[in-house]
Structure formats: structure tokens, C-alpha cells
Amino acid sequence: MSAAQQRRTWDIHGGVHPAENKHQSVQTPIKTASIPDTLVFPLSQHIGAPAKPIVSVGDQVLKGQMIAEAGGFVSVPVHASTSGEVIAIENANIIHSSGMAAPAIIIKPDGKETWTDHQGVDDYSQLDKAALVNIVRNAGIAGMGGAGFPSAVKLNTRPDQEIKTLIINGTECEPYITADDILMRERAEQIIEGAKILQHIVQPEEVLIGVEDNKPEGIAALKKAAQGTDVEIVVFPTKYPSGGEKQLIQILTGKEVPAGGLPADIGIVCQNIGTTVAIYKAVTLGEPLISRITTVTGEAVDQQQNYEVLLGTPVKFLLRESGFHPEKAARLIAGGPMMGFAIESDDVPIVKATNCILVPTEQEIPSPPPAQACIRCGMCAEACPASLLPQQLFWFAQSKNHDGLKDHHLMDCIECGACSFVCPSNIPLVQYYRASKADIRQTEADARKAEYSKERFEARQDRLAKIEEEKERKRIERQQKAAKAAEAKEKQAKDSKANADKDAVQAAIERTNAAKAAPAAAAPATDDPVAAAIARAKAKASGEATDPAADAQAKIQGLEKRLEKAKAKLQTAKDTNDENLPAFESSVEKLEAKIAEAKANAPATSTPATGIPADDPVAAAIARAKAKAAGQDVATDPIEEAKSKIAALEKRLSKAEAKAVAAKESGDENLAAFESSVEKLQAKLADAKAALPAQEPAEETAKEPAAVDAPASDDPVAAAIARAQAKRNGGDTDVDPKAKLENDIASLEKRLKASQEKLAMAEAEGADTVDAFNSSIQKLQSKLDAAQSELAALTGAEAPAAAPTTAPEPAQEETPSTVDDPVQAAIERAKAKRANADNVDPADKLKQDIVSLEKRIKNTSEKLATAEAEGADTADVLNSSLSKLQDKLEKAQQELETL
């Protein structure tokens, strides 16, 4: 006995026997359809995520070239079925029961049929499961029996799933459709080879090909091709819908797939005949899925037969090749009469799951009569192959009772149409079930979306709460830090006062003891600057005279200690690349300057040394400082002082310019500060040079017995030296009063202009220094008026009218002088800004306040860094001020968020 006779089969529940009408389309062999003028490739030809285009309009593509990649795990790519040009990527009508449009790639064939590079596998047995599954996935193969589920997903079973049976579905139970039957007749060898490839992938214990007994020619061809293999051909009685996956598994194995489960859960994998052939071509020939066998049947066409048609071919083109008569067609059906659906237009493309185009006449398949009320006959329940209760499902679907539909397992319905076929009331039950399934899926999708939105909202609320908690924590920490600093400062002040009182008492005791001791006893010298400072403080508290030289030396030692600390902090800032590095460098420079000045001003213990070279202004300045500190009457030379000041300014200017150049090259963010420092030093140096007297010295006075020749008038330095010597010796110089007044007026005008600019900026920003600037401008204006009056009296001219101390109101017409005066322009801008303050939007005002506060916080931070680097006493005050500014900034930001 043959394997087909030995194999036991099982029957399924329900089922019907509609008219088959298969013989019309198997009278002729498979015909290759022509290439149409345009090909339309929908991106969603399968169950799962749509494919993603990887070509652009205008690209030239080759036959078999991938034009859209898989959009996810449950997805397949799309390939061009011929060579040509991509002319559009847009929405196009697709085969769907709703008549919807979907994104598609449209190609205009060039007629050359030029293949892309492709190559099959010589020996697939040398490849592992993962490699073969990857070939199937890249070939774009999906189930070709009508469902369109990605084949690679089916084959990629979990490691814990042991597959015992591989089933090839050759049932094709739907009336009119013969695409699989013609494949079994003409390409049985390819089916068997494809089954062996699938056997190598899933490694089952047995391979079965199930075929209904209404296909004798196909069964004979399969048995012949399967000789010598372990592929078993199983034949069983014809009944609709035996071709359903779960129904076929039950017929061949007697096992039932659990509700909501998959065949792999019970150790079975099932593939379609057409899918098996496509897998064979992909592995052995390297060809992707670009064509399929489609049945064109119905009495409205002259030539009913099976075509091998390129995917993307319009249905109207295929019907035209078959001799279609639109006037005869009652309707156009995609699929068979039981599970197919009517389509509104023939302007839709053939896709991977299109196994049949049916165009019956009215006599062939009459239109269904109007639906009547359900009579509760129960015939639908008897015909249902899934053992459901169609009558109950119908009532739940009418009332949109989704919970009732789920409880009665609506999702297990295979939409075979057996219930509608037997219904005496002609109720379109399947349409109700399809609509209810779509509603349930949409409701579940909306629920998932709402849950996701809820999770995002809650996560945002948690994030905002954490931010507020962090702000509150930082605010409390700053308040506690400020409170501790204030408490420590208060305690330090109390301790200092108590120590001062104690020191005063101790000093009184020591003075009493000192009075009793020998007056000639000398105090021991000490090298401890702290002890020396305490001794000086005690002496000062007791009213005793202190040694200026010792005071100066103690000051120098203190400055040197501060310099050491500042250098250490500077080195740390360089190592850590601190953003306040310029502040530390500035602190070191200031301390070095203070030490140099303190050493220069340190008094000598005896009379100043004589014989200081006249051409050494630094030595002369040191000598004068020492003499002055010692209380000696030393005549000062203004020329020497001016030259010393100029020399010091030039040295500072040179250093500042070097730093500015370095900052510019490195892109330092403090470049503006360095450039401002250079400008200020240049202005000071210019003022210092202008302050040198410009007249020739007079002749020597009585104190100088020898006459001195007057220097040349073009040597201002020599003239200044001569005038200084004459002034020091009590003589008069020939300084021109008029020139002196003119210099004073120029200096006062320059200072007045700078003060007016600062006043304008302060008024624009609403700073607290407006009153101080107004007072300063009034004083400078008074000095300028007095100097101008004096100059006018000296020259005999009329003094100019006093300028107003406040900015004048702008004239009706702007004169050129007003336009060119930057001070007046700044004042007018400040007034205009202040006048428009009331009309500013609160949000804009808060934004301006935030910018101003951020700027003040930055300046205060820089000052605090400098104070800490120098060890100054103002560090605590600056720290407290910085905390207050930060609180104001947070408050302003919160107010802005509420707006």
C-alpha cells in the first residue's frame, strides 16, 4: 500500500460543499502575461509593517532590484519586477475591501528586462537555518495562499519549539481558484525541492503535502516527483474550508491549535504550495518574489486560465489580455466567491497575495437578496469549522458589544463564509465579523496610545517634581550656608572685641611693668609677623609710638603670604582649567604690585642716603618714600614723580597688551575685559604724559649760584625737570596759566562725557547708582564752569554758558550735532527706554530682568573668585550677595513660567 493509503486523516467540524467551478481555468497551461505600460508596487502587500522606499523618483532600476526595504521584523521588502524608471512615489488604489489608497512606487518599464546581479546557492545543505531564513526574508516572500504573512517569521521558530511536522498546503478549497492546482500539474519538481529546503530549515520528523481528492492530475504529478524522498503526499476528501491552516492541521494530524495560539506551539509549521515554489527560486536561483500564478476566471472573460503575472501589473491590463467584457460582469471580485471581496475599480495592481481575479456574470453568481431577520435556525453554528456560535456573534456585533465578542472568541473566526453560505435569511455574517474585528483592533490601538500618553504625562510630572525638589534643596542649602556664615562672622566680631578688651588690659599692665623697668632696655627682635602685629596693636592701644619701619616690614610680610596663597590658587586654577583663571592672574599681579609699592614706600631706620643718581627715578622715589615715612623734610621733585608714574603705567600697559593678545589668540571669553583694561591704561598714560609741564625752566634762583642754560623748547622732559628743580628750590617757573587752564578744561570735559555715558547706561538698566552719577556730573560741571570762567577772564573773552547738569529734552528736529554726540544719544535712548517701560509686556520685562540678573551674577562670581584668591575680607559679603541674586533669578524664572 502507498503512503497515501496508509495515512489516517481526520474530519473537521462543519464545512460546506459549494459548486467548485475549477475546470474552466485548467484547460490550458500557465501563460506568461505581457509587461504593462506601468507597474504599481504598494508598500504594504503583506501582514505587518509597510516596507520603506529606498529609491527616488527618476532612478533607473533593474529587474529583481530591491526598491523598498522591510519596515520591521514582521515585514518584507519589495522588488522591481522588471527594469525601468521610477516615475512616482505616491498614494495609489490597492486591492482592499474598503477601496482605500496606500503609498506605492510606480515604475515605467523600459522593455529590456535587464536583471540585477543575482546568484543562487549550489548546495543549500551547507547553509545553516539562519542563513537560509535570511535568504527567504531578503527575497520578500510572504504567504501566497491569500493571507500574506511573512514566511521568514513563520520559519524562524524559537529554539524551545521542537517542530515535528512540516505541512505543505495544497488543498486550495476555494471555488474557481486553480493557481496551486496548475502548479502541482506543471511544476511538481519545484514543489518537492522547495519542500526539501523547508525540511532542512525546520528539521521536522515528517513532511506532508495535503491535497484534496478533486485534483487527480496534480496528485499524480506530486507523487511522481516525490519518489525517492521522504515527502509524503496525503489525499483526503474534498470539503470547504479544508484549506484553512488550522483545519488542515486537524485533518492531517488530529491536533487542534489552541485559541489564540500558533501552529508552532504544537510542533507544526505550515506553508502554501505557491510559497514553497517561491522559496525554491529564491534559494537555488537567487530570484526574489517578483511574479506569481494568478487565476483569471468567470464568464465575463473569453479566456479563463492561469497567468504568471508580474507583481504590480494593473488588474485592468490582465483582464484586457483575457478578453474581458465589462458589460457582462456583475461585479469584480478579488479572491474566490467564499472568502473574496468585491473591488470597486479595476485600476488596482496584482500583489503577492492575489491568487484569483473573478468576474462572474449575474446568472453565474446572482446578487444576494436583501437580508432578513435571523430565525435562529442554528445552521450557521453547524457549518462553522471553528466551532463558534455565529448567531451570538452576530447579535453582539450589531450591538457593538466588544466584550461579548471577545468572550465568544470572535478573533478565532477564519472568515471562511460558510455561515453566510448556509444562512436562510441571507444575512452577510462575515461582513459583520470583519467590521467588528476592525473596531476591536482600533479600540485596542487607541487604548494603547492613551496608556502610552498617560505614562509620558506621569513621567513628565515626576520629572518636574524632581526639578522643583532639587531647586528647593539648593535654595535651603544656600540659606543655611548664608546663615552659618553670618553666625560665624558675628561670633568672630564678638571674639575680636573681647580679645581687644583683653589686650587693652594686658597692654596697660605691660606699660606699668615697662615703666618700672630700665628705660634703656631694648625690646627683643622677632621674626614672627603675627607676634609683631600683636605687639604693634598693643602699643597702639596703649598709646605708645610705633616704629614705621617695623610696620612697613610687617605689611610686606603679610602681603607676601597672601601672594603665596594667591599663586597656589592660580596654579590649581591652571591645572583644573578653571573658568576664573583671569581673576586669579589679576589677583597675583595686584599683590605683586602692592608688595613692590610697599617696599618702595618702606621708611629707612636712619636719614635717607645721599648721592641718589638724578637719572634713577625709581631710586629717587624710594628715597623720598623712606624719608617721608621717617618724618624727614624732603623736597619732592614733581618731574621725577611724573616720570616714575609714566614708567609704571607703561610697564602695566605692556603687560596688559600682552595678555589681551594672548586672550584673542586663544578665544578667551574674558577678551572684552582685557581689551577694556588696555584702553583704560592707555587713557591714564595719556593723561600722565599730558600732565607734564610744557614750558622751559626759569633761571637758577639764589639757592643755585651757577646759572643753568635753558634747554631747547622742543625738549618737554628737560623743561619739566628744570621747572621741578626751580619749584623745589623755591623759584618760580614760567608755566603758562592759560595752557594749564586749557589742559584742565580738556580733562574735565573728558571726565564729564564719560560720567554722562555711565549715567545713561545706569538709567537704562534701572541701577541704584543713578543718583551717585547725577551728583558726580553736577560737581564736574561746576568745576568745568569755573575753569572756563577763569580762562575767559584770563583771555578777556566771555565765559560760555553753563551746561545743564541733566540731559536736555530732544529737539523737534534732530540736528547734526545731536546725532554725532554719543553721550546725548545714549541719554535720549535711556529716556526713551524708561518712558516705554510701562508699556512693556510683563513676560518681556521678566526676560529683561533675568538677563540683567544673570549678568550681575556673573560679575559677582568673578569678584568673589578674585576676593577668595586674594584672601580679602569681602569674600563673605560677596558670597551673601551672590546667594540673594540667585534667589531673585529663580523667582523671576518661576514667574516667567507661570505666564
ZITA-V362492 format. One line per field, one symbol per residue. phi: phi as a letter, one per 40 degrees, with the letter a starting at -180 (. if undefined). psi: psi as a letter, one per 20 degrees, with the letter a starting at -180 (. if undefined). A space follows every 10 residues. Layout:
BEGIN
phi = ???
psi = ???
END
This chain:
BEGIN
phi = .cccccccbb cbcggbbccc fbccbbcbcc bccccccbbb bccbbachcc cbcbbbcgcc bbcgccbacc ciccabcbbc cacibcbaba cacbcaccgc badabbbbcc gcfccccaac bcbccccccc cccccccccg cbdbchcgcd cccccccccc cccbbbbbcb cfccdgcbcc cccccbbccc cccccccccc ccfccabbbc bcccbccccc cccccccgbc cbcbbaccac bcccdccccc ccbgcbccdg bbdccbgbbb bcdccccccd ccccbgcccb aacbcbahcc bcbcabbcbc cgcccccccc ccgcbdcccc abbchcccbc acbcbccbcc bccccabbbc ccccbccccc cbccbfcgcc ccccccfcbd cccccccccf ccccccccgd ccccfcgccc cccccfcccc cccccccccc cccccccccc cccccccccc cccccccccc cccccccccc cccccccccc cccccccccc cccccccccc cccccccccc cccccbcccc cccccccccc ccgccbcdcc cccccccccc cccccccccc ccccccfccc ddcccccccc cccccccccc cccccbcccc gccccbcccc cccccccccc gccbccbccc cccccccccc cccccccccc ccccccgccc dccccccccc cccccccccc ccdbbccccc cccbcccbcc ccccbccccc cccccccccg ccbcccdccc cccccccccc cccccccccc cccccgcccc cccccccccc cccccccccc cccccgcccc cccccbcccc ccbccccccc cccccccccc cccccccccc cdcccccccc cccccccccc cccccccccc gccccccccc cccccccccc ccccccccc
psi = qrhhhhpqrq qrqbqrmrpg lhhhjjhqrp ppqrprhqpp nqinjrpaqq rpqjrrpiqp qrpippiprp jagmrqrpqp irqbpoiqnr pqproqhikr qqpqpppoqi jhloqrpqpa pgniiiqrgg gghhggghik prpjihgkpp hhgghmqqhi oophpppook gmipqhpkgh ghghghlhgh gghhhhghhh gilrhqppop pqjjmhghgg hghghipjrk ppopprqppp miiqghghgh ghijqppqpj aqhhhjkppp qqghhgghhg hgghijproi rrppporqii qhnoapqoqp pipqhhghhh hjlpnhhhph rppoarigir qqqhqjlqqp ahjniqopmr rhhgnqqqrq qrqpjlhjhh hhioijkanh gghgghhhjk nhghgghjlh iipjlhjhgh hipijkpmgh hgggghgggg ggghghgggh hghgggghhg ghghghgggg ghghgggggh ghgggggggg hhgghggghg gghgghhggh hghhhhrpii pqpqqqjohg hhhghhgghh hijqqrohgg ggghgggghh ghggghhghg hghghjlqik ghggghgggg hhgggghghh jpqqiaqqqr kpphjnhghg gggggggghi jqnppqohgg gghggggggh ghgggghghg gghghikpik hhgghhgggg hhgghggghh ipqjrqqrrq ahhohqqppp rqijnhgghh gghggghhjj rqrlpohghg ggggggghhg hggghhghgg gghhikrijg gghggghggh hgggggghgg hhhhijrpqq qpqqirpqqq rgporhhhhi ohghggghhg ghghhjhhjp phghghgghg ggghghgggh gghgggghhi krijggghgg hhggghgggg gghghhhh.
END
